[in-house]
Amino acid sequence: MKKITLSLSMLFFIVNSFCQTQTTTFSKEYYLEKSKKQKKTGWIVLGTGLGIAAIGGLVQLSNSNSSSWNFDFTGAYIAIGGGVLSLASIPCFVSAAKNKKMAVALTIDNQNILLPQDNSFTFKKQPSLCLRIEL
């Protein structure tokens, strides 16, 4: 009896773990707002990176001394770091564009559904949320 109870309880836990979870659907406004936030983040990161690169260039120019063999590359390292930070803004802009396309692709449309009625099938229009996928 203990083995049967244990087996059934394990079966219920396993079956429950393989069930589908409820997926949440997002609205057009959600994707537009997310796109705006990502684009704003991208511009902030790009501006910060360009500012740091400019400051690094100015530091390098002020530290350059042509009469000495000892070079200080601190400004160059700062400028390179600013350039890398500027390049880090590219994924923000790419994901913002994807989210904007998702917002455009989500539409509310009337779909025809086939319903059985009196020994025949009829079409009924039903409002639905449509997602257009372009390959």
Residue frames as qw, qx, qy, qz and C-alpha x, y, z in Angstrom:
[[0.000, 0.885, 0.465, 0.000, 0.00, 0.00, 0.00],
 [0.310, -0.780, 0.106, 0.532, 2.85, 2.36, 0.79],
 [0.400, -0.127, 0.601, 0.680, 4.44, 1.67, -2.60],
 [0.202, 0.620, 0.668, 0.359, 1.18, 2.39, -4.43],
 [0.142, -0.933, -0.270, 0.192, 0.64, 5.66, -2.54],
 [0.384, -0.615, 0.320, 0.610, 4.20, 6.72, -3.13],
 [0.385, 0.131, 0.685, 0.604, 3.99, 5.79, -6.81],
 [0.117, 0.779, 0.580, 0.206, 0.74, 7.70, -7.31],
 [0.219, -0.909, -0.084, 0.343, 2.04, 10.79, -5.53],
 [0.405, -0.398, 0.488, 0.663, 5.23, 10.73, -7.63],
 [0.324, 0.408, 0.710, 0.474, 3.13, 10.29, -10.77],
 [0.014, 0.907, 0.421, -0.012, 1.01, 13.33, -9.90],
 [0.306, -0.790, 0.165, 0.505, 4.11, 15.44, -9.27],
 [0.410, -0.136, 0.637, 0.638, 5.67, 14.33, -12.56],
 [0.235, 0.621, 0.671, 0.331, 2.48, 14.93, -14.54],
 [0.107, -0.939, -0.253, 0.205, 2.10, 18.33, -12.93],
 [0.377, -0.625, 0.317, 0.606, 5.67, 19.30, -13.80],
 [0.334, 0.044, 0.693, 0.637, 5.17, 18.52, -17.50],
 [0.220, 0.776, 0.584, -0.084, 1.98, 20.56, -17.86],
 [0.337, 0.525, 0.201, 0.755, 1.94, 23.67, -19.94],
 [0.204, -0.442, -0.391, 0.781, 2.15, 26.92, -18.11],
 [0.255, 0.857, 0.441, -0.077, -0.18, 29.75, -18.91],
 [0.489, 0.142, 0.191, 0.839, 1.46, 32.11, -21.34],
 [0.012, 0.738, 0.307, -0.601, 0.87, 35.79, -20.97],
 [0.466, 0.590, 0.417, 0.510, 0.01, 37.87, -23.97],
 [0.277, -0.445, -0.097, 0.846, 1.34, 41.37, -24.21],
 [0.352, 0.831, 0.395, -0.171, -0.41, 44.29, -25.78],
 [0.552, 0.649, 0.129, 0.508, 0.74, 46.66, -28.47],
 [0.174, -0.931, 0.115, -0.301, 1.31, 49.38, -25.87],
 [0.801, -0.522, 0.250, 0.157, 3.59, 47.07, -23.88],
 [0.795, 0.163, 0.275, 0.516, 5.88, 46.50, -26.86],
 [0.274, 0.819, 0.093, 0.496, 5.87, 50.20, -27.81],
 [0.434, -0.872, 0.161, -0.158, 6.78, 51.22, -24.25],
 [0.851, -0.314, 0.297, 0.297, 9.51, 48.58, -24.10],
 [0.664, 0.482, 0.217, 0.529, 10.87, 49.81, -27.45],
 [0.016, 0.920, -0.016, 0.392, 10.96, 53.42, -26.21],
 [0.640, -0.729, 0.241, 0.012, 12.78, 52.43, -23.02],
 [0.854, -0.067, 0.313, 0.409, 15.36, 50.38, -24.91],
 [0.492, 0.677, 0.154, 0.525, 15.93, 53.14, -27.42],
 [0.235, -0.928, 0.112, -0.266, 16.38, 55.66, -24.60],
 [0.789, -0.504, 0.303, 0.179, 18.84, 53.31, -22.90],
 [0.790, 0.286, 0.267, 0.472, 20.71, 52.88, -26.17],
 [0.250, 0.843, 0.033, 0.474, 21.06, 56.65, -26.65],
 [0.489, -0.840, 0.205, -0.117, 22.24, 57.11, -23.06],
 [0.851, -0.269, 0.334, 0.303, 24.87, 54.36, -23.40],
 [0.656, 0.515, 0.222, 0.504, 25.99, 55.70, -26.79],
 [0.021, 0.925, -0.036, 0.379, 26.30, 59.28, -25.49],
 [0.650, -0.710, 0.269, 0.018, 28.18, 58.14, -22.41],
 [0.865, -0.010, 0.314, 0.390, 30.57, 56.05, -24.48],
 [0.495, 0.680, 0.141, 0.522, 31.26, 58.88, -26.91],
 [0.244, -0.928, 0.114, -0.258, 31.80, 61.29, -24.02],
 [0.773, -0.520, 0.321, 0.172, 34.25, 58.95, -22.33],
 [0.789, 0.277, 0.277, 0.473, 36.05, 58.42, -25.65],
 [0.241, 0.857, 0.039, 0.453, 36.34, 62.19, -26.14],
 [0.479, -0.839, 0.234, -0.111, 37.67, 62.67, -22.61],
 [0.867, -0.222, 0.330, 0.301, 40.18, 59.85, -23.16],
 [0.636, 0.556, 0.191, 0.499, 41.33, 61.49, -26.39],
 [0.030, -0.926, 0.085, -0.367, 41.78, 64.82, -24.64],
 [0.701, -0.649, 0.291, 0.051, 43.72, 63.17, -21.80],
 [0.857, 0.073, 0.298, 0.415, 45.97, 61.45, -24.31],
 [0.428, 0.749, 0.098, 0.497, 46.58, 64.70, -26.19],
 [0.264, -0.911, 0.172, -0.266, 47.42, 66.57, -23.00],
 [0.773, -0.510, 0.361, 0.107, 49.81, 63.82, -21.80],
 [0.853, 0.387, 0.122, 0.329, 51.66, 63.43, -25.08],
 [0.246, -0.870, 0.307, 0.298, 55.20, 64.70, -24.88],
 [0.821, 0.558, -0.116, 0.038, 57.22, 64.30, -28.07],
 [0.186, 0.763, -0.566, 0.251, 60.60, 64.85, -26.35],
 [0.495, -0.404, 0.703, -0.314, 60.21, 61.90, -23.98],
 [0.375, 0.171, -0.870, -0.271, 60.47, 58.19, -24.77],
 [0.049, 0.199, 0.886, -0.416, 58.13, 57.31, -21.91],
 [0.326, -0.253, -0.462, -0.785, 54.59, 57.23, -23.23],
 [0.275, 0.119, 0.710, -0.637, 51.53, 57.35, -21.01],
 [0.210, -0.161, -0.776, -0.573, 48.67, 55.44, -22.62],
 [0.099, 0.328, 0.740, -0.578, 46.05, 56.19, -19.93],
 [0.390, 0.443, 0.037, -0.806, 44.08, 58.46, -22.23],
 [0.401, 0.239, -0.731, -0.497, 44.18, 55.89, -25.02],
 [0.137, -0.145, -0.966, 0.165, 42.87, 53.20, -22.70],
 [0.231, 0.429, 0.507, -0.711, 40.05, 55.50, -21.58],
 [0.420, 0.412, -0.300, -0.751, 39.22, 56.30, -25.23],
 [0.321, 0.094, -0.904, -0.267, 39.17, 52.60, -26.14],
 [0.013, 0.279, 0.860, -0.426, 36.88, 51.90, -23.18],
 [0.338, 0.462, 0.208, -0.793, 34.53, 54.63, -24.36],
 [0.411, 0.309, -0.608, -0.605, 34.50, 53.13, -27.85],
 [0.207, -0.074, -0.975, 0.017, 33.67, 49.70, -26.45],
 [0.148, 0.397, 0.648, -0.632, 30.88, 51.25, -24.38],
 [0.401, 0.421, -0.162, -0.798, 29.55, 52.96, -27.50],
 [0.384, 0.153, -0.825, -0.386, 29.50, 49.62, -29.30],
 [0.019, -0.179, -0.920, 0.348, 27.59, 48.15, -26.37],
 [0.376, 0.352, 0.275, -0.812, 24.64, 50.38, -27.28],
 [0.336, 0.188, -0.684, -0.619, 24.05, 48.47, -30.54],
 [0.180, -0.231, -0.956, 0.003, 22.12, 45.55, -28.92],
 [0.118, 0.464, 0.536, -0.695, 19.81, 48.07, -27.23],
 [0.345, 0.423, -0.223, -0.808, 18.93, 49.63, -30.58],
 [0.289, 0.083, -0.875, -0.380, 18.49, 46.23, -32.24],
 [0.093, -0.335, -0.904, 0.249, 16.13, 44.95, -29.55],
 [0.207, 0.475, 0.282, -0.807, 14.21, 48.25, -29.64],
 [0.367, 0.295, -0.508, -0.721, 13.66, 47.79, -33.36],
 [0.252, -0.090, -0.955, -0.130, 12.49, 44.20, -32.84],
 [0.016, 0.424, 0.738, -0.525, 10.03, 45.24, -30.14],
 [0.291, 0.436, -0.021, -0.851, 8.70, 48.02, -32.36],
 [0.365, 0.136, -0.750, -0.534, 8.12, 45.46, -35.13],
 [0.153, -0.252, -0.938, 0.183, 6.32, 43.24, -32.62],
 [0.159, 0.458, 0.444, -0.753, 4.07, 46.15, -31.66],
 [0.382, 0.365, -0.342, -0.777, 3.25, 46.78, -35.30],
 [0.305, 0.062, -0.906, -0.287, 2.66, 43.09, -35.95],
 [0.009, 0.327, 0.858, -0.396, 0.09, 42.76, -33.14],
 [0.295, -0.103, -0.262, -0.913, -3.34, 43.69, -34.44],
 [0.430, 0.238, 0.722, -0.488, -6.91, 43.07, -33.44],
 [0.287, 0.155, -0.646, -0.690, -8.75, 41.46, -36.32],
 [0.782, 0.068, 0.297, -0.544, -11.98, 39.60, -36.97],
 [0.003, -0.281, 0.932, 0.230, -11.30, 35.96, -37.79],
 [0.768, -0.004, -0.298, -0.567, -13.77, 33.56, -39.36],
 [0.241, -0.244, 0.909, -0.237, -14.37, 30.48, -37.25],
 [0.497, -0.052, -0.724, -0.476, -16.30, 27.42, -38.38],
 [0.376, -0.101, 0.660, -0.643, -19.21, 26.50, -36.09],
 [0.096, -0.229, -0.936, -0.249, -21.60, 23.57, -36.42],
 [0.339, 0.206, 0.342, -0.852, -25.21, 24.68, -36.57],
 [0.737, 0.335, 0.278, -0.517, -28.29, 22.66, -37.57],
 [0.870, 0.172, 0.439, 0.147, -26.57, 19.83, -39.46],
 [0.605, 0.682, 0.047, 0.409, -24.27, 22.25, -41.28],
 [0.581, -0.315, -0.130, 0.739, -21.34, 24.51, -40.62],
 [0.144, 0.944, 0.220, 0.197, -21.49, 28.28, -40.55],
 [0.531, 0.237, -0.215, 0.785, -18.83, 30.94, -40.31],
 [0.336, -0.894, -0.294, 0.049, -18.89, 33.36, -37.44],
 [0.361, 0.671, -0.250, 0.597, -16.66, 36.39, -37.07],
 [0.710, -0.627, -0.239, 0.213, -14.80, 36.48, -33.80],
 [0.081, 0.933, -0.290, 0.197, -12.47, 39.27, -32.66],
 [0.930, -0.206, -0.028, 0.304, -8.97, 38.00, -32.05],
 [0.220, -0.864, 0.361, 0.272, -5.47, 39.20, -31.39],
 [0.892, 0.427, 0.041, 0.141, -3.35, 38.41, -34.45],
 [0.431, -0.691, 0.420, 0.401, 0.39, 38.20, -34.68],
 [0.732, 0.673, -0.091, -0.051, 1.90, 38.63, -38.13],
 [0.665, -0.480, 0.456, 0.346, 5.19, 36.78, -38.56],
 [0.601, 0.768, -0.187, -0.122, 7.35, 37.70, -41.53],
 [0.861, -0.246, 0.301, 0.329, 10.25, 35.46, -42.45]]
